[in-house]
Amino acid sequence: MENLIETPKKQTKKIFVYDELDNPPIGVVDVNLDLVDDMDKNWDKDEYYMIMDITRLEDGRYVEITYYQANGSFEATVISEKDALLTILDCKKEYLFQLEKFQDLKKIYDKLVFEMKE
């Protein structure tokens, strides 16, 4: 029997990743455009940009994807492991699931939580 239920396809856009804006791009990442609608609905009026996602390049470096609402543009920048963890922790609790994507960051987070409890 044929499956009649179609799962919606995720809309994505490829953007270049930079380690410094003066240098040529060092990679490409996919941005989930489906998240943009949610972000636009929950936009904090005092903000002109929002960090949309943290992802990783094939070489292991972390990438922060930023969305600028005014012109609908995206920026992808290499960040350190520490900044990736701080960004995830700085986001509201509902974004802590991001740590599941990065087991090395999760280990650091778990260690910090354990130390705080002692």
Secondary structure, DSSP 4 states (H G I P E B T S, - for coil): ----PPPPPPPEEEEEEESSTTSPP-EEEEEETHHHHHHHHT--TT-SEEEEEEEE-TTS-EEEEEEETTTTEEEEEEE-HHHHHHHHHHS-GGGGGGGGG-HHHHHHHHHHHHHHH-
